[in-house]
Amino acid sequence: MSYQAIKDLVGYAHRTGLIEECERVWAENTLLHAMGLEAWEEPQAARERPLEDILRELLDDAAARGLIHDDVTSCDLFDTELMGRLTPRPGQVIRTFCDRYEKDPRAATDWFYDLCQTSNEISAAMGMNPATVRTRLSRGRETLRRTLCSEEEAQCSMK
């Protein structure tokens, strides 16, 4: 079973700022549920290892137990679901970005890039390497602001 990988993913999420210390048990439970597991078996302490290795272990386990198909599409969708359980909701991201943008556009763009990279979405979402994405985000800072801080999103951000 993937108890160690779940523990490692929760450790990764905490180290990278995706979750807070007080959210560890919640994070373990939500990942346990996503993996179709009903009981928790406490593994060793969280190990620090690359996110890709942790996700691969969880995907392999999910495929072996028939939870997902062992194909690219199923794996991409499932690892997005797992990471989605640990990342801020869209309204939180929009609010944080817009607040940061008012103070420092570059810092806001860097924060958004780091969030995308930490949550394993930068390469998949953009289809390019992280350095290229960072450059394009920097060049398109105002477009990103207009996209995330648009009037349609204002309702969501509760400003």
N, C-alpha and C positions, 0 to 999 in steps of 0.2 A: 504494500500500500504506500501511499505517498505522504505519510505524516511528516517525515523529515523534510520533504520538498515544501510542504505547506508551511512548516516552521521556518524554513529558510526564506521563503517568499515573504512571509510576514516580517522577518528580520530585515530583509532588503527594503521593504516598504517603509519600515521605521527609520533605517539608516539614511534613506534618501529623502525623508520628509513627506512621504505620501500619507503616512498615518502617524498618529501620536502614540505615546506609550500607553495611554488609557484605552486605546482602540485595539490593542493586540488580541485580546480574547475575542472581541467582535470579529476581527479580521480572520482569525483562525476558524471561527464558526462559519462565516460566510463562504470561505474557501472550502471547508469541509462539505458544506451543502452543495456547492457547485460541482465538487468531485463525486457527489452521490454517496458520500460516506455518512454513516449514522452515528458513529461513536469516535471519540478522540482517544488515541493512544499516544501518550506523551513521548516524543522522541528526544534525542540528545539536544543540547543547546543549538540554537540556530548557527549554521555555518555560513561564513561569508564566501560566496562564490558567484560567478557571473549569472546575470538574470537569464540569459539564454539557456544555460545549463539547467537551472531550476525549472523553467517553463518546459523544456524538452522532457524532463523527468515526469512532470505532471501530465503532459500530453501523451507520452508513451503509456503511462499508467491508465489514463482515461481511455485510450484506444484499446489497450489490452483487456480492459473490463467491459468493453462494448459501449461505453458512454458516448464516444464519438467515433466517426469513421477515421481510419488512418490515411487521410489524404490532405493535401495542402489546404484546401478550402475549410474543411472541418477544423483542422489544427489552427489556422489563422483566426477563425471565428471564436474558437474556444479560448485561445490565449488572450484574445481581446476581451472576452467575458471575464476571465480571471483578473486581468489587470484593471478592468473597469470597476471591479468590486473594491479596488484599493485606491482609485484616483478620485479627485474631487469631482463633484457634479458640475455640469456645464455652467449653471448660474454662478457657482463659486469661482470657477475659472474666469468667467467674463468679468465679474465684480472685481476680483483681484487684479486682473490685467488692466482694467480701466482705471482703477485707483492708482496703480503703479505708473501707468502711462501719464497721468496728470502730473506726477512728480518728476518722472524721468523716463522718456520714451525708450531709450536704449536699455535701461534696466528692465523695463516691462517686457520688451521683446526677448531679452536674454532669459528672463524668468519663464516665459511661455515656451521658449525653445528647450530649456532644461526640463520643464515638466513633460514635454512631449518625448524627450529622449529618455528620461527616467521611467516613464510609463511604457516604454518599448513601442511607441507609436511613430517615432520620427521617420524611420526608414520605410515602414509599411505605408504610412499615410502619404508621404511625399515621394516615395520611389527613388530616392537619391541618398547619397552619403551625407552624414551629419554636417560636415564642413560646408557643403554646398547649400544645405538647408539654412544654416546659420547666416550665410552670406545673403541669400535671397530674402530671409526674414528681415535682415538689417536694411536692405535696399527697399523693401516693401513695408517698412514700419507703419507708415501712415495708412496704407491699404489694410494692414492687419488691424489697426486701431478702428478704422471705419467698419470693418467686418465684425469685430468683436463688440464694439461699443456703439453699434448702429441703433437707430430709434426702435427697431423691432426688438432688439435685445434689451432695451432699457426697461421694459416691463419685467423681464426675467431677472434683471440685476437689481430691481427694487430701488433704484436711485430716485 
